[in-house]
């Protein structure tokens, strides 16, 4: 008879992780795929980066990523993939999971092997801490939607070029509708107007949204991210529709994610294809015109 390696537990058990702690770990692993998606969205929303600008000067250009969300996502992904590789190697198993979410699922499927590993307590602590930190960030998010930087012209450069306020603008979320697989019209709606906290100018959020989309057209994302970002930005499209465009050759990758880096050409079968946001928007607009013709 041994004891659970979780330092907060220490129950007597025949493995290195007791049944109760194994259940806690399984619960955490089940949340990982959803959390990775949510952290990606939080990263792209810029929903917490620039709150401090209310008391300081505007940035020279809008911040693209939320470093805290990015760091938490990286830590969570690294945690599950590292431990999945460890368990696979110690058991002499070839790990086929090539994505972070798949690594979490693989660990959950092999929970018996996890419980028999001497590092089970460390594994439990590492993953549950990462999941708890991610949940804390997501639950702390204000119910607001990023609408882009303030476009108000507040001055001119010596060369006569306009200087924009640039303060990140957030509209209150006035309605949250559950996304349905049978429609492409559901979305979380922002309030109609938002006032810049720095320059005090009132803005139409629909115009801000259109401006934000036009400036985002050259950004590239994987398919799940595209679907979620377009839904929030007001141009929702079904995942099945995007998949059909890919199968028919209407939508082709503009880059790939290889070992965490963005590359122009695919280097391995596990590389994740990325698609230009503007290309998906164009296909969606063409479809809409076809339906109304």
N, C-alpha and C positions, 0 to 999 in steps of 0.2 A: 504494500500500500504506500503510495506516494502522496504528494499534495499538489494542488493546482499552482501553476507557476505565475498566475496573475497575482501580483503583490497585494492587491486589494481584496483578494478572495482567500487563498490558502486553504480551501476545503480539501478534505481527504478524498483522493480518487486514484484510480488505477492508471490514468493517463497523466500527461503534463498539463492538460487543460480540462477542467471539470465540465460536466454537462451544462450547467447553468451559464458558465462563461462562454462555452461553445455556442449556445443559443444567442447570447449577446453579440458574438462575433458574426454569426449568420445574419442577424438583423442588420448589423452595420454593412456587411457585404451586399445585402439586398438593396441597400440605399445607394450604393456607389454609382451605378449607371445613371440614375436620375440626378444625383448630385453633380456628376461631371458635366452633364448637359446644362444644369442650372448655373454652375460656376462659369461656364463658357458664355452664357447669355449675360450674366452679371458683368463679366469681363468686357463684353462688347457694348453694354448699355452705358458704361461710364457712370453708373448710378451712385457711386460713393466717392469717386476720386477727388473731385474738385469742389467739395462743399466749402473748403477753406478759402476759396476765392472770394467769398462774400466780404472778407476783411482784408483782402490783398489785391494785387493787380491781376489783370486777366493774362492768361498764357498767350504766348506768341501764336500758338496754333492749338486746336482742340486736342486733348489727350485721347488716344485711341483705345488704350486698355486700362482697366482697373488693376493696378499691381497687386492689391491684396487678393482679389479673386483669382488672378493669374497664379500667384504664389500658392494659394490653397489648392487650386486645381492640380498644379504640378506636384505638390507634396502628396496629395491623395493618390494621383496616378502612379507616382513613383513608389509609394508604399505598397499598393496592391500588386504591381508588376514585380517588384523586387522580392516580395515574400512568395509570390507564385513561383518564380524561378527557383527560389531556395527550396521550397517543398518539392518541386519537381526533381531538382538535382539530387536531393538527399534520398529520394525514393527511386532514383534511376528511371524517371519517366521523362519523355520528351514533351515539353510544353508547347502546345499548338496555339495557345491564345496569343494573338498578335496585337490586340487592342486592350486598353486599360479596363474597359467594362467587361470584356471577355475574361481577363485575368481574375477579376473579382468573382465572376461566375464560376471559373475553374476552381478557385479556392473554396467556394461554398460547396461545390460538388465533391471536393476532397477533404471535407472537414474532419473525417476520421484520421487521415494522414497528418493533418495539422495538430490534432490532439496528441498524437504520438511523437511529435517533434519536441526536442528539448528546448527549443526557442519559442515554444507556443505562447508563453507568457509575454514575451517581447513583441511577438507578432500581434497578439490580441491588443496590447496597449498601443502599439503604433497605429494600427488601422482604426481602432475605436476613437483614438484622439483626433486623427485626421478627419473622420466622419463628423465628430462632434463640432470641430472647428468650422467645417463647411456648413453644417446645419445652423450654427450660431450666426454666421454671416448672412445666409439666405433669409433666415427668419427676422433678421434685424433690418432688412431692406425696406425703405419707405415705399408706400404704394404710389409710386410716381413713375413716369415714363420719360426717358431721355428724348429730347426733341432737337438736340444739336446746339451749337454755340450761338450766342446772341449775334445777329447780323447788323445791329445798329452801328452806323458810321459815327465814330466819336472824334475823328480827327483826320488829318492828312499827313503823309510823309513829305519830306522836302521835295520829292519828285512828283508830288501831287496824287499819289496812290491813296485810296481810302484805308483808314485804320478802323477795323471792326472791334466792337466791345469784346466779343469772344467768350463771354461768361457762359458756362454750360447751363442750359435751360431744362427744367423738369416740369412736366404738366401732371397735375393730380390725376390718378386713375379713377374715372367716374363709373366704370362698369367693367366687370370681369366675367366673361362668358366662357364656359367650358368649350374647348376646342373639339369639334366633332369630325370624325373621319368621313362623314357624308356630305359635308359642306365646306366651302372655302371662304365663307363670309364671317365666321366667328373671330372675335379679336378682343383684346383688352383695349378699351377706348380711353384716350386722354381727354381732359377738359378742353373746351373750345379755345380758351385763351390762357396765356401765361405771361406774367410780368417779370422782366429781368430784375433780379435782386440788386444789380450793380448800377445800371443806368436808368432803371425805372420805366422803360418803354414796354408797352403792352403789345404782345405778338399773337397772331393767329396761328394756332398749333398746326393746322392743316398745311399752311405755307411753310412753316418750319420743317414739317415732316417731309414735304416734297424736296426741299433744299437738302435736307440730310440724306435722303435717298440718292439724289443726283450726285452727291459727293462721295457716296459709298459704292458706286457702281463698279469700280475697279478692284474692290476688295474681294478676296476669294475665301470660300468656306466649304466645309463638307456638307453633305445633303441634310442631315438633321439640323445643323446650325442654320442653314439657309431657310428651312421651313419655319423655324422658330423666329428668326430675325425678321423675315418678311411679314409674319403674322403680327408681330409687335409693331412694325413700322407701317402697318395699314394696308399691305398688299399680300394677304394670305394666299398660300397655294398648298394643295395637298401633297403629301409625301409620295403617294402613288402617281400623281401627275408628273412630278419631277423624275421619278424612276422611269416612267414611260418615255419622257423626252430623252433620257440617257440611252435607253435601249434602242430607240429609233435614230439615234445619232444627231438629234437636234441640239443636245447639250453635251459638250465635250469638256474634259478637264483642261484647266489652264495652268495647273501646277499640281504638285503632290506633297504630302507630308511624309518625310522619311526620317525616322529616328528623332522626331521632334523638330526637324528643320524643314523649311519649305524649299523644294527643288523643282526645277523646270521639267525634268524628265523622270519617269518612273525608274527606280533603281532596283526594286524588288516587288514580288507579288503582294507583300503585306503593306506596301505604301498606300496611304489613303488619298483618293483623288479629291481635288478641290475645284470648285466651279465659281466663275465670276458672278457676283450678285447682279450686275447689270444685264448679263445674258439671260438669267432667269426672269428678271423683270420684263425684258423685251418679249420673251416667249409668252409670259402671262398676259401681257397687253395684247399680243396678237390673238391669243385664244379668246380674250374678252371681246375684241372687235369681231371675230368670227361668229360668236354667239349672238351678237346684236345686229349682224348684217342681214 
